């Protein structure tokens, strides 16, 4: 039975001219949405054209061409007009349009948020004499310090309410919509014709219903005079979004060089491996506490790296020169490092380790992971006593921050690789110059100072293999790369 006109008028309409733009904020920002201002051509009109219509008449349809073919009225059973065009922003770009950016969003699946427990459910609700309250602590990665005794006396600002435990422990549609709204708020200082946010997104892992990693391509970027690209990811709005949705965002320019890297360099200690080698060596002679204290300050940028390295090496005098062979069974390669290197090698990248550690272990690690180059510091050994002298070999330069940067530039230029096609991964203050020089520099679970200064940071990855997603690969493509 046909609906009466009165009943139809009560239903919402999303056709052209309707007061309602779309069903959600997300739909408003999809670049596939038609932007026509004149009469629209429906997809039914294209399909139902007579056979005499020339083939190029269809291909000439665009956002502005609607004269050659009139709109076909919707059938009586339809309540919503679905309007389409055969061209969109991604295919036919405005030559004067600003560049596009790519945001890779990682959900922290390792530590999903949970709602605050009811007081009655708290383990401290019925205290006993043996119960003790947990010591106050600051979340790892907080800036500028994680030492609560160094915190200022004024109270901390309130943390944003976590939302992922309400809408799902993954990148939900509301999370994505909130991200687009956050980006839209950054366009306030753009020119009037550069304030319409256009975006597309892809779910990279693990699936399209509950994605852990999502890639969002959007344009235009914020006005660089107001907010330069290197500061967009550090904007307070982005930081607040990350805290609310328990995720991290890495921004890159949308270019061919983002997808096709040719060189990747890594730090070794606390990056490709989970130990600081010099601390492990110090344990042999009982000076681990002294060396570890210097190492921590050096990695946080509090001490000059070269001077601190010499001071630490001096404490190793008398250690057996075969200490590196003894250490190998104790070295733990970071989870995902093997798979990451295998995937990158199959993509054709040159790989190198640039380490402030020592050459024997760097060479061993290069063999384990299939790296092409290994650069590290050289220790002197006494051939008579077969022990370390506590000195560095003067014939080899110290692999400090400046030398790591020079090695990156040298390796790239030697292979004719633009720096835009390079990638660097590290965690210490001595890695900052190479992270800033590479086309993509990622602070992997790094020290606070490094996270604040590096172009990108990743703390929430399940393993180092998650770095491959920054090249735009999907989980199925990564599995194909790793297949034997």
Secondary structure as UniProt FT lines:
FT   HELIX           5..9
FT   TURN            16..17
FT   HELIX           25..28
FT   TURN            31..32
FT   HELIX           43..47
FT   TURN            51..52
FT   HELIX           55..59
FT   TURN            76..77
FT   TURN            89..91
FT   TURN            95..96
FT   STRAND          101..107
FT   HELIX           109..111
FT   HELIX           119..121
FT   TURN            123..126
FT   TURN            129..130
FT   TURN            140..141
FT   HELIX           148..150
FT   HELIX           164..167
FT   HELIX           173..185
FT   TURN            186..189
FT   HELIX           192..194
FT   STRAND          198..205
FT   STRAND          213..219
FT   TURN            224..226
FT   HELIX           229..232
FT   TURN            233..234
FT   HELIX           236..245
FT   STRAND          247..253
FT   HELIX           256..259
FT   STRAND          263..266
FT   TURN            270..272
FT   HELIX           277..282
FT   HELIX           283..285
FT   HELIX           288..299
FT   TURN            300..301
FT   HELIX           305..314
FT   TURN            315..318
FT   TURN            321..322
FT   HELIX           323..327
FT   HELIX           328..330
FT   TURN            335..336
FT   HELIX           337..346
FT   TURN            347..348
FT   STRAND          350..358
FT   HELIX           359..369
FT   STRAND          373..377
FT   STRAND          379..382
FT   TURN            383..386
FT   STRAND          387..392
FT   TURN            394..395
FT   HELIX           401..414
FT   TURN            415..416
FT   HELIX           419..421
FT   STRAND          422..426
FT   HELIX           429..431
FT   HELIX           432..437
FT   STRAND          440..444
FT   HELIX           448..453
FT   STRAND          456..458
FT   HELIX           464..471
FT   HELIX           475..482
//
